[in-house]
Amino acid sequence: MKNLVTFIDGMMRSTCPKIKNPVKVIHERKKFLELVELERDRAHRSNQQFSLIVMRVNENKTTAIHELAHKILERVRRIDQVGWYANAHLGVLLPNTTNTGAQTIAKAIYDSQDSSRSVIALQTLSYPDK
């Protein structure tokens, strides 16, 4: 069993190298909303909870948004998804995460910003509400 885990870990490292441009792993709006819908279905079927962080970003700060994307990707798990939720709104989909957990991650992301403050506002949502 240990050999299998080592093999899978090695395979993942070789096929998923460090991301140099994190903006490339942010899903387009349509794809991200599909992922949210799939997660809602999965959560409903398995009676699990998931959360969503929605951040309104300052569109005039392209470099700051790029840095924010990098900071988000440093703080989320491999199973989490990041994408455009709506115009000027980035979303972070957090499977198997309570609203309290999402608030902790949202605060860490917000606090990690430099003085440019690319996040104007944020909120956390959970399904189902518990």
GUDOVEX-692410 format. One record per residue: residue number from 1; x negated, y negated, z of N, C-alpha, C in turn. Coordinates in nm, 4 decimals. Atoms other than C-alpha are relative to their C-alpha. Example, Ala and Ser with C-alpha at 12.3 -4.5 7.8 and 13.67 -1.06 7.14 Angstrom:
<atoms>
+-------+----------+----------+----------+----------+----------+----------+----------+----------+----------+
: vexdo :      npx :      npy :      npz :     capx :     capy :     capz :      cpx :      cpy :      cpz :
+-------+----------+----------+----------+----------+----------+----------+----------+----------+----------+
:     1 :  -0.0890 :   0.1190 :   0.0000 :  -1.2300 :   0.4500 :   0.7800 :  -0.0900 :  -0.1200 :   0.0000 :
:     2 :   0.0820 :   0.1190 :  -0.0060 :  -1.3670 :   0.1060 :   0.7140 :   0.0770 :  -0.1090 :   0.0730 :
+-------+----------+----------+----------+----------+----------+----------+----------+----------+----------+
</atoms>
This chain:
<atoms>
+-------+----------+----------+----------+----------+----------+----------+----------+----------+----------+
: vexdo :      npx :      npy :      npz :     capx :     capy :     capz :      cpx :      cpy :      cpz :
+-------+----------+----------+----------+----------+----------+----------+----------+----------+----------+
:     1 :  -0.0822 :   0.1193 :   0.0000 :   0.0000 :   0.0000 :   0.0000 :  -0.0868 :  -0.1259 :   0.0000 :
:     2 :   0.0878 :   0.1159 :  -0.0060 :  -0.2828 :  -0.2398 :   0.0858 :  -0.0612 :  -0.0278 :  -0.1372 :
:     3 :   0.0561 :   0.0186 :   0.1331 :  -0.4364 :  -0.1816 :  -0.2601 :   0.0994 :  -0.0669 :  -0.0934 :
:     4 :  -0.1026 :   0.0602 :   0.0835 :  -0.1057 :  -0.2719 :  -0.4255 :   0.0127 :  -0.1492 :   0.0311 :
:     5 :  -0.0096 :   0.1406 :  -0.0403 :  -0.0835 :  -0.5967 :  -0.2265 :  -0.1212 :  -0.0772 :  -0.0515 :
:     6 :   0.1217 :   0.0643 :   0.0492 :  -0.4454 :  -0.6798 :  -0.3151 :   0.0062 :  -0.0185 :  -0.1508 :
:     7 :  -0.0124 :   0.0079 :   0.1454 :  -0.3777 :  -0.6039 :  -0.6832 :   0.0964 :  -0.1114 :  -0.0409 :
:     8 :  -0.1006 :   0.1019 :   0.0339 :  -0.0641 :  -0.8215 :  -0.6952 :  -0.0532 :  -0.1389 :   0.0322 :
:     9 :   0.0566 :   0.1291 :  -0.0373 :  -0.2394 :  -1.1030 :  -0.5102 :  -0.1031 :  -0.0458 :  -0.1026 :
:    10 :   0.1011 :   0.0333 :   0.1004 :  -0.5314 :  -1.0916 :  -0.7556 :   0.0621 :  -0.0361 :  -0.1338 :
:    11 :  -0.0676 :   0.0262 :   0.1257 :  -0.2980 :  -1.0797 :  -1.0525 :   0.0656 :  -0.1384 :   0.0025 :
:    12 :  -0.0656 :   0.1296 :  -0.0114 :  -0.1023 :  -1.3818 :  -0.9272 :  -0.1020 :  -0.1127 :  -0.0053 :
:    13 :   0.1026 :   0.1041 :   0.0020 :  -0.4216 :  -1.5786 :  -0.8718 :  -0.0531 :  -0.0218 :  -0.1403 :
:    14 :   0.0552 :   0.0142 :   0.1341 :  -0.5440 :  -1.5075 :  -1.2228 :   0.1029 :  -0.0540 :  -0.0992 :
:    15 :  -0.1016 :   0.0475 :   0.0939 :  -0.2104 :  -1.5812 :  -1.3935 :   0.0629 :  -0.1319 :   0.0432 :
:    16 :  -0.0565 :   0.1249 :  -0.0507 :  -0.1132 :  -1.8788 :  -1.1763 :  -0.1121 :  -0.0870 :   0.0568 :
:    17 :   0.1107 :   0.0813 :  -0.0499 :  -0.4243 :  -2.0995 :  -1.1557 :   0.0503 :  -0.1286 :   0.0636 :
:    18 :  -0.0349 :   0.1281 :  -0.0611 :  -0.4264 :  -2.4217 :  -0.9580 :   0.0531 :  -0.0943 :  -0.1072 :
:    19 :  -0.0641 :   0.0912 :   0.0941 :  -0.2048 :  -2.6757 :  -1.1266 :  -0.0758 :  -0.1316 :   0.0008 :
:    20 :   0.0738 :   0.1254 :   0.0083 :  -0.4021 :  -2.9739 :  -1.2516 :   0.0927 :  -0.1185 :  -0.0192 :
:    21 :  -0.0954 :   0.1074 :   0.0232 :  -0.1046 :  -3.1798 :  -1.3631 :   0.1351 :   0.0450 :   0.0558 :
:    22 :  -0.1205 :  -0.0517 :  -0.0632 :   0.1806 :  -3.1150 :  -1.1180 :   0.1296 :  -0.0442 :  -0.0662 :
:    23 :  -0.1229 :   0.0462 :   0.0639 :   0.4316 :  -3.3157 :  -1.3228 :   0.0505 :   0.1061 :  -0.0981 :
:    24 :  -0.0391 :  -0.1031 :   0.0952 :   0.4327 :  -3.0239 :  -1.5710 :   0.0854 :   0.1094 :   0.0637 :
:    25 :  -0.0807 :  -0.1031 :  -0.0635 :   0.5976 :  -2.7942 :  -1.3137 :   0.1294 :  -0.0554 :   0.0573 :
:    26 :  -0.1282 :   0.0567 :  -0.0405 :   0.8829 :  -3.0304 :  -1.2433 :   0.0993 :   0.0288 :  -0.1122 :
:    27 :  -0.0981 :  -0.0408 :   0.0994 :   1.1863 :  -2.8900 :  -1.4202 :   0.0791 :  -0.1192 :  -0.0532 :
:    28 :  -0.0916 :   0.0970 :   0.0580 :   1.3952 :  -3.0959 :  -1.6569 :   0.1334 :   0.0115 :   0.0729 :
:    29 :  -0.1275 :   0.0063 :  -0.0720 :   1.7368 :  -3.1939 :  -1.5238 :   0.0880 :   0.1221 :  -0.0280 :
:    30 :  -0.0890 :  -0.1118 :   0.0351 :   1.9326 :  -2.9250 :  -1.7127 :  -0.0474 :   0.1302 :   0.0635 :
:    31 :   0.0550 :  -0.1225 :  -0.0571 :   1.7017 :  -2.6426 :  -1.6014 :   0.0118 :  -0.0015 :   0.1518 :
:    32 :  -0.0065 :   0.0085 :  -0.1451 :   1.6904 :  -2.7666 :  -1.2436 :   0.1429 :   0.0223 :   0.0496 :
:    33 :  -0.1399 :  -0.0187 :  -0.0409 :   2.0709 :  -2.7850 :  -1.2194 :   0.0433 :   0.1454 :  -0.0186 :
:    34 :  -0.0267 :  -0.1436 :   0.0173 :   2.0893 :  -2.4288 :  -1.3587 :  -0.0572 :   0.0792 :   0.1171 :
:    35 :   0.0615 :  -0.0681 :  -0.1132 :   1.8496 :  -2.3173 :  -1.0838 :   0.0804 :  -0.0216 :   0.1286 :
:    36 :  -0.0841 :   0.0289 :  -0.1173 :   2.0649 :  -2.4888 :  -0.8198 :   0.1270 :   0.0855 :  -0.0051 :
:    37 :  -0.1214 :  -0.0812 :   0.0165 :   2.3752 :  -2.3136 :  -0.9586 :  -0.0280 :   0.1483 :   0.0282 :
:    38 :   0.0366 :  -0.1398 :  -0.0263 :   2.2004 :  -1.9748 :  -0.9561 :  -0.0234 :   0.0245 :   0.1484 :
:    39 :   0.0259 :  -0.0147 :  -0.1437 :   2.0856 :  -2.0305 :  -0.5986 :   0.1299 :  -0.0060 :   0.0796 :
:    40 :  -0.1296 :   0.0060 :  -0.0678 :   2.4381 :  -2.1273 :  -0.4950 :   0.0712 :   0.1345 :  -0.0110 :
:    41 :  -0.0625 :  -0.1318 :   0.0196 :   2.5701 :  -1.8030 :  -0.6449 :  -0.0668 :   0.1062 :   0.0865 :
:    42 :   0.0735 :  -0.0974 :  -0.0803 :   2.2961 :  -1.5995 :  -0.4753 :   0.0304 :  -0.0179 :   0.1486 :
:    43 :  -0.0272 :   0.0283 :  -0.1405 :   2.3547 :  -1.7697 :  -0.1404 :   0.1412 :   0.0426 :   0.0380 :
:    44 :  -0.1384 :  -0.0384 :  -0.0252 :   2.7292 :  -1.7147 :  -0.1661 :   0.0134 :   0.1525 :   0.0090 :
:    45 :  -0.0075 :  -0.1457 :   0.0072 :   2.6883 :  -1.3479 :  -0.2589 :  -0.0684 :   0.0668 :   0.1201 :
:    46 :   0.0768 :  -0.0629 :  -0.1074 :   2.4301 :  -1.2737 :   0.0121 :   0.0243 :  -0.0630 :   0.1369 :
:    47 :  -0.0321 :   0.0695 :  -0.1248 :   2.5791 :  -1.5016 :   0.2790 :  -0.1249 :  -0.0634 :   0.0623 :
:    48 :   0.1208 :   0.0699 :  -0.0429 :   2.2525 :  -1.6967 :   0.2979 :   0.0185 :  -0.1495 :  -0.0209 :
:    49 :  -0.0069 :   0.1450 :   0.0135 :   2.1909 :  -2.0671 :   0.3238 :  -0.1169 :  -0.0484 :  -0.0842 :
:    50 :   0.1103 :   0.0688 :   0.0662 :   1.9837 :  -2.2926 :   0.1009 :   0.0197 :  -0.1492 :   0.0174 :
:    51 :  -0.0068 :   0.1454 :  -0.0134 :   1.9028 :  -2.6599 :   0.1134 :  -0.0594 :  -0.0666 :  -0.1226 :
:    52 :   0.0457 :   0.0806 :   0.1123 :   1.8329 :  -2.9326 :  -0.1348 :  -0.0407 :  -0.1359 :   0.0555 :
:    53 :   0.0440 :   0.1355 :  -0.0330 :   1.6287 :  -3.2475 :  -0.0837 :   0.0144 :  -0.0820 :  -0.1281 :
:    54 :  -0.0158 :   0.0895 :   0.1145 :   1.7260 :  -3.5320 :  -0.3174 :  -0.0683 :  -0.1318 :   0.0352 :
:    55 :   0.0776 :   0.1215 :  -0.0232 :   1.4847 :  -3.8243 :  -0.3446 :   0.0221 :  -0.0990 :  -0.1129 :
:    56 :  -0.0106 :   0.1068 :   0.1003 :   1.5578 :  -4.1494 :  -0.5241 :  -0.1381 :  -0.0622 :  -0.0113 :
:    57 :   0.1357 :   0.0507 :   0.0202 :   1.2311 :  -4.2637 :  -0.6778 :   0.0016 :  -0.1297 :  -0.0801 :
:    58 :   0.0163 :   0.1247 :   0.0732 :   1.1153 :  -4.5970 :  -0.8106 :  -0.0567 :   0.0335 :  -0.1369 :
:    59 :   0.0402 :  -0.0378 :   0.1360 :   1.0997 :  -4.5377 :  -1.1873 :  -0.1144 :  -0.0854 :  -0.0537 :
:    60 :   0.1038 :   0.0907 :   0.0496 :   0.8591 :  -4.8293 :  -1.2343 :  -0.1393 :   0.0380 :   0.0495 :
:    61 :   0.1283 :  -0.0389 :  -0.0587 :   0.5823 :  -4.6481 :  -1.0466 :  -0.0405 :   0.1385 :  -0.0491 :
:    62 :   0.0312 :  -0.1290 :   0.0627 :   0.4793 :  -4.3698 :  -1.2852 :  -0.1158 :   0.0705 :   0.0703 :
:    63 :   0.1149 :  -0.0607 :  -0.0671 :   0.1420 :  -4.3096 :  -1.1199 :   0.0399 :   0.0475 :   0.1387 :
:    64 :  -0.0437 :  -0.0378 :  -0.1340 :   0.3039 :  -4.3032 :  -0.7761 :   0.0904 :   0.1233 :  -0.0049 :
:    65 :  -0.0864 :  -0.1178 :   0.0142 :   0.5635 :  -4.0498 :  -0.8977 :  -0.0854 :   0.1233 :  -0.0251 :
:    66 :   0.0927 :  -0.1104 :   0.0257 :   0.2808 :  -3.8302 :  -1.0281 :  -0.0658 :   0.0449 :   0.1310 :
:    67 :   0.0611 :  -0.0322 :  -0.1295 :   0.1096 :  -3.8476 :  -0.6877 :   0.1025 :   0.0625 :   0.0939 :
:    68 :  -0.1065 :  -0.0573 :  -0.0814 :   0.4415 :  -3.7783 :  -0.5153 :   0.0258 :   0.1450 :  -0.0392 :
:    69 :  -0.0207 :  -0.1376 :   0.0469 :   0.4918 :  -3.4678 :  -0.7307 :  -0.1080 :   0.0914 :   0.0539 :
:    70 :   0.1104 :  -0.0798 :  -0.0523 :   0.1504 :  -3.3432 :  -0.6254 :   0.0195 :   0.0263 :   0.1498 :
:    71 :  -0.0214 :  -0.0160 :  -0.1444 :   0.2321 :  -3.4032 :  -0.2572 :   0.1161 :   0.0947 :   0.0294 :
:    72 :  -0.1132 :  -0.0911 :  -0.0173 :   0.5661 :  -3.2237 :  -0.2914 :  -0.0469 :   0.1432 :  -0.0216 :
:    73 :   0.0448 :  -0.1351 :   0.0331 :   0.4021 :  -2.9223 :  -0.4543 :  -0.0975 :   0.0554 :   0.1033 :
:    74 :   0.0890 :  -0.0454 :  -0.1075 :   0.1449 :  -2.9094 :  -0.1728 :   0.0789 :   0.0485 :   0.1215 :
:    75 :  -0.0765 :  -0.0276 :  -0.1212 :   0.4223 :  -2.8810 :   0.0862 :   0.1070 :   0.1082 :  -0.0147 :
:    76 :  -0.1068 :  -0.0985 :   0.0188 :   0.6687 :  -2.6370 :  -0.0695 :  -0.0568 :   0.1395 :  -0.0246 :
:    77 :   0.0384 :  -0.1400 :   0.0218 :   0.6595 :  -2.2581 :  -0.0955 :   0.0093 :   0.0345 :  -0.1478 :
:    78 :  -0.0046 :  -0.0442 :   0.1397 :   0.6198 :  -2.0648 :  -0.4170 :   0.1426 :   0.0251 :  -0.0472 :
:    79 :  -0.1376 :  -0.0281 :   0.0402 :   0.9903 :  -1.9769 :  -0.4135 :   0.0841 :  -0.1265 :  -0.0164 :
:    80 :  -0.0719 :   0.1259 :   0.0116 :   1.0964 :  -2.3420 :  -0.3931 :  -0.0144 :  -0.0545 :  -0.1416 :
:    81 :   0.0004 :   0.0575 :   0.1342 :   1.1783 :  -2.5329 :  -0.7096 :   0.0096 :  -0.1523 :   0.0095 :
:    82 :  -0.0020 :   0.1461 :   0.0044 :   1.1214 :  -2.8997 :  -0.7952 :   0.0462 :  -0.0416 :  -0.1386 :
:    83 :  -0.0481 :   0.0433 :   0.1302 :   1.3047 :  -3.0831 :  -1.0704 :   0.0743 :  -0.1318 :   0.0081 :
:    84 :  -0.0787 :   0.1232 :   0.0079 :   1.4910 :  -3.3885 :  -1.1888 :   0.1452 :   0.0349 :   0.0248 :
:    85 :  -0.1380 :  -0.0259 :  -0.0392 :   1.8319 :  -3.3891 :  -1.0220 :   0.0953 :  -0.0913 :  -0.0770 :
:    86 :  -0.0769 :   0.1006 :   0.0735 :   1.9642 :  -3.7029 :  -1.1904 :  -0.0978 :  -0.1099 :  -0.0384 :
:    87 :   0.0889 :   0.1106 :   0.0350 :   1.8268 :  -4.0266 :  -1.3309 :  -0.0639 :  -0.0565 :   0.1261 :
:    88 :   0.0784 :   0.0553 :  -0.1111 :   1.5533 :  -4.1459 :  -1.0949 :   0.0178 :   0.0758 :   0.1312 :
:    89 :  -0.0161 :  -0.0832 :  -0.1190 :   1.6285 :  -3.8607 :  -0.8521 :  -0.0724 :   0.1327 :  -0.0180 :
:    90 :   0.0689 :  -0.1289 :  -0.0019 :   1.3881 :  -3.5751 :  -0.7842 :   0.0679 :   0.0897 :   0.1019 :
:    91 :  -0.0591 :  -0.0951 :  -0.0926 :   1.5236 :  -3.2619 :  -0.6209 :  -0.0990 :   0.1085 :   0.0367 :
:    92 :   0.0791 :  -0.1145 :  -0.0465 :   1.3580 :  -2.9893 :  -0.4159 :   0.0992 :   0.1042 :   0.0489 :
:    93 :  -0.0894 :  -0.1103 :  -0.0337 :   1.5503 :  -2.6606 :  -0.4003 :  -0.0725 :   0.0932 :   0.0956 :
:    94 :   0.0637 :  -0.0774 :  -0.1065 :   1.4736 :  -2.4671 :  -0.0807 :   0.0857 :   0.1213 :   0.0371 :
:    95 :  -0.0768 :  -0.1205 :  -0.0339 :   1.6139 :  -2.1100 :  -0.0730 :  -0.0251 :   0.0419 :   0.1453 :
:    96 :   0.0099 :  -0.0522 :  -0.1376 :   1.6792 :  -1.9567 :   0.2707 :  -0.0530 :  -0.1045 :   0.0980 :
:    97 :   0.0464 :   0.1100 :  -0.0846 :   1.6284 :  -2.2934 :   0.4398 :   0.1202 :  -0.0729 :   0.0580 :
:    98 :  -0.1068 :   0.0749 :  -0.0657 :   1.8527 :  -2.4619 :   0.6939 :  -0.0176 :  -0.1486 :  -0.0265 :
:    99 :   0.0096 :   0.1444 :   0.0167 :   1.9273 :  -2.8316 :   0.6854 :  -0.1088 :  -0.0570 :   0.0897 :
:   100 :   0.1053 :   0.0455 :  -0.0914 :   1.6964 :  -2.8774 :   0.9845 :  -0.1373 :   0.0212 :  -0.0636 :
:   101 :   0.1253 :  -0.0270 :   0.0690 :   1.4125 :  -2.7127 :   0.7899 :  -0.0226 :  -0.0952 :  -0.1157 :
:   102 :   0.0095 :   0.0930 :   0.1127 :   1.4864 :  -2.9288 :   0.4870 :  -0.0337 :  -0.1410 :   0.0482 :
:   103 :   0.0290 :   0.1325 :  -0.0548 :   1.4814 :  -3.2427 :   0.7014 :  -0.1460 :  -0.0109 :   0.0425 :
:   104 :   0.1414 :  -0.0014 :  -0.0392 :   1.1386 :  -3.1447 :   0.8369 :  -0.0898 :  -0.0179 :  -0.1224 :
:   105 :   0.0786 :   0.0110 :   0.1229 :   1.0014 :  -3.1011 :   0.4838 :   0.0173 :  -0.1386 :  -0.0623 :
:   106 :  -0.0270 :   0.1327 :   0.0570 :   1.1685 :  -3.4227 :   0.3626 :  -0.0781 :  -0.1079 :   0.0752 :
:   107 :   0.0744 :   0.0985 :  -0.0804 :   1.0138 :  -3.6200 :   0.6488 :  -0.1490 :   0.0078 :  -0.0301 :
:   108 :   0.1427 :  -0.0157 :   0.0310 :   0.6691 :  -3.4754 :   0.5753 :  -0.0326 :  -0.0603 :  -0.1368 :
:   109 :   0.0212 :   0.0571 :   0.1337 :   0.7027 :  -3.5710 :   0.2076 :   0.0064 :  -0.1527 :   0.0068 :
:   110 :  -0.0166 :   0.1447 :  -0.0097 :   0.8278 :  -3.9199 :   0.2915 :  -0.1192 :  -0.0645 :   0.0718 :
:   111 :   0.1114 :   0.0547 :  -0.0782 :   0.5551 :  -3.9773 :   0.5510 :  -0.1339 :   0.0097 :  -0.0724 :
:   112 :   0.1271 :  -0.0187 :   0.0707 :   0.2827 :  -3.8600 :   0.3111 :  -0.0246 :  -0.1060 :  -0.1073 :
:   113 :   0.0152 :   0.1031 :   0.1036 :   0.3424 :  -4.1514 :   0.0735 :  -0.1018 :  -0.1041 :   0.0430 :
:   114 :   0.0882 :   0.1121 :  -0.0297 :   0.0847 :  -4.4237 :   0.0464 :   0.0834 :  -0.1284 :  -0.0007 :
:   115 :  -0.0717 :   0.1278 :  -0.0093 :   0.1753 :  -4.7905 :   0.0503 :   0.0894 :  -0.0288 :  -0.1208 :
:   116 :  -0.0822 :   0.0264 :   0.1189 :   0.3306 :  -4.7716 :  -0.2995 :   0.1456 :   0.0407 :   0.0189 :
:   117 :  -0.1368 :  -0.0433 :  -0.0324 :   0.6389 :  -4.5961 :  -0.1565 :   0.0845 :   0.0275 :  -0.1239 :
:   118 :  -0.0762 :  -0.0354 :   0.1202 :   0.7684 :  -4.4246 :  -0.4713 :   0.1379 :   0.0555 :   0.0350 :
:   119 :  -0.1320 :  -0.0476 :  -0.0428 :   1.0562 :  -4.2678 :  -0.2699 :   0.0738 :  -0.1160 :   0.0649 :
:   120 :  -0.0803 :   0.1104 :  -0.0517 :   1.3230 :  -4.5307 :  -0.2140 :   0.0939 :   0.0496 :   0.1098 :
:   121 :  -0.0929 :  -0.0580 :  -0.0970 :   1.5687 :  -4.3056 :  -0.0302 :   0.0011 :   0.1509 :  -0.0190 :
:   122 :  -0.0144 :  -0.1443 :   0.0147 :   1.6239 :  -3.9378 :   0.0396 :   0.1110 :   0.0511 :   0.0891 :
:   123 :  -0.1017 :  -0.0661 :  -0.0805 :   1.8883 :  -3.7035 :   0.1707 :  -0.0173 :   0.1505 :  -0.0129 :
:   124 :   0.0037 :  -0.1456 :   0.0046 :   1.9187 :  -3.3353 :   0.2517 :   0.1432 :   0.0523 :  -0.0027 :
:   125 :  -0.1303 :  -0.0650 :   0.0129 :   2.2116 :  -3.1133 :   0.1576 :  -0.0211 :   0.1488 :   0.0213 :
:   126 :   0.0107 :  -0.1444 :  -0.0201 :   2.2785 :  -2.7519 :   0.2544 :   0.1278 :   0.0688 :  -0.0443 :
:   127 :  -0.1135 :  -0.0829 :   0.0391 :   2.5037 :  -2.4761 :   0.1267 :  -0.0180 :   0.1368 :   0.0613 :
:   128 :  -0.1221 :   0.0703 :  -0.0438 :   2.7084 :  -2.3496 :   0.2895 :  -0.0305 :  -0.0867 :   0.1215 :
:   129 :   0.0167 :   0.0833 :  -0.1194 :   2.7455 :  -2.6168 :   0.5539 :   0.0159 :   0.0881 :   0.1214 :
:   130 :  -0.0085 :  -0.0788 :  -0.1255 :   2.6738 :  -2.4558 :   0.8904 :  -0.0228 :  -0.0882 :   0.1170 :
+-------+----------+----------+----------+----------+----------+----------+----------+----------+----------+
</atoms>
